[in-house]
Amino acid sequence: MVYTPILFREVDDAVDSRRRVIHASMMDRLNDYFDFTIDFILDNCEKPLLALYNETISLVVVQGLDKGIFGGSKKLSTKDIGKRGAIMVKKLINVMTALIDATNGEKLPAEFLRFLASISGNLCIPPQDYFTEFELYRLRFTYYATLKDVSPMMIKMICGLFILLRVLILKFLCQPWDIITGLE
């Protein structure tokens, strides 16, 4: 009975130590896979991304700007907003179609698929602060912060959000100046 708290403390210390080692190696691997995913998207979606980046019509669709934050003095009509929105949607659909065509099991390298499996399977330890609130509300964790009861839909969510949110949206659409040199 006296040894039980000591045993639990030792187990917790061992798990924390393992978690720190896995977290450090995972962060190194995560940066490598960000770079790999960026290269993968550039290789497979170059044409639609160039069309999006080279669009000459302003994609700003805020109605009624009058010397607003973008310095424009022209108010946009509802028709202009609809036209600009349609152009933006078409360009983004082309990017998504190219990405969907490229992301089948035959085109993705096995190492990349192993990485996606390592962040989305049962009992895997994700990097600290990796998941968004959207994901956290839908996932379940053990006492030791490993994933548990992961369904196939949850795996698709984790993998899809890695490619779409963390790479495509955050890197290509929100910070294109970091990527655009690779397209020219």
N, C-alpha and C positions, 0 to 999 in steps of 0.2 A: 504494500500500500504506500509506503513512504517513497518508493522508487518511481511510482507512476508519474508525478509531476516532473521529475528529472528526465524520465524517458520521453515524455511529450515535448519537453524543452529541447532535448537532443534531436528529436525528429523534426521539430520546427526549424532548428538551426541548420540541419542538413538540407531540408527543403529550400530554405532561404538561400543557402550557399549555391545549391544547384540552380535555382531560379536566377541568381545574379550571373552565373557563368553562361547559362543559356541566353539570358537577355543581352549580354555583351556580344556574344557571337551572332545572335539574331539581328542586332542593330547593324553589324557589319554586313551581314547577308542582305538585309533589307535595303540598304543603300545600293548594293550591287544589283538587286532585282529592280529597283527603281530605274537605274540606268539601263538595264536590259529591256524593261518594258517600254521605256522611251524609245530606244533603238528599234524595238519590234513595231511600235506604232508608226515611227518614221518610215520604216521599210514598207509597211503594208498600207498606210493611209497617206502617203505623201501627196498624191494628186488632190484629194479633197481638202487636206489641210492647207496646201498652197492656195487653192481656190478661196478658202475662208480667209486666210491671211492677206491675200491680194485683193480682196473686195474693195472697190473704190467708193461705193455708196456707204455713207456712215450708217453703222448699225445701231446708233443711239436712237432709242425710240421713245424718249420721254416727251410727252405732249406738252406744248405750251411753254417751252423754255424761252424766257425773255431775259437775255443777258444772264443766264443761269451759270451753274458751275462749269459748264463746258464752253462758256464764252459765246455761244450762239445767240443771234438776235432773231432768228427766223422761227416762227411758231409752226409746228407741224400739224398738218390736217390729219383727220382720221384716216383718210385714204393713203397718205404718205406713211403713216405708222403701220398700216396694214401691209403696204408694199415692202417696207423695210423688214417687218416681222416675217413675211413670207420668204424673203431672200435669206434671212438668217436661219429660219427653220429648214429650208431646202439645203443649205450648206451643211448644217449640223446633221441632217439626215444622211447626207452623202458620207460624212465622216463616220457616223455610226454604222452605216451599211458596210463600208470598207472594213471597219473593225470587227463586225460580226462575221464577215466572210473570212477574216484572218484568224479568228479565235476558235478554231476547231482543234480537236486533239491531235490531228495529224501534223498541223503546222507549228504548234507550240512545242518547244524542246522539252525533253523529259526532265531536265534539271529545274526548269521553271515550274513545271507541273508538280514536282516534288516540293518546291518552295510553297506553292499555293496549298498543297496538302498539309505542310507543316504549320501553317497558320490557321487552318480551318477544320482540323480533325478533332475527334474526341481526345481529351487529355493532353492536348498540345498547350504549350505555354506561349501565349502571344506577347509581343513586346509591350512594355508598360506604356499606357496612354495611347495605344494603337487604335483601338476601336472608337468610333464615333458614338454619340448618344443614341443615334438611330439603331446601331448594331447592338449596343449594350442593353437596350430595352428588349431585344429579341433573343439574346443569347443567355445561356445559363452557365454558371461557373461553380467549380468546387471550392472548398475551403482554401485550397492552395492556389487559387486563381487559374486553374486550368479549365479549358472548355469541357462541358459535359452535355450529354443528350443532344448532340449536334445532328440535325436532320439533313437530308440532301438539299432541301430548300435553303437552309442556313449556310451550307457550304457554298452554294451558288451565290448567295448574298455576299458572303465574305470575299469570294474571288472576284465577283463582279464589281464590288465597291473598291477593291484594290485597283483594278484596271481603270474603271470609269472615274471614280472620285479622286483617288490619290494621284493618279498619273494623268489621265486625259483632261479632266477638268482643272485640277490644281496646277498642273505643269503646262499643258498645251493651251488652255483657254485663259487662265488667270495670269500666267507668267510666260507668254509666248516669246518674249525677248530672250529668255534663256535657251529656247529651243530653236528659234527661227534661223540661227546660224547654221544648223544642221540641214536645213532645207534649201539653202541657197547654193 
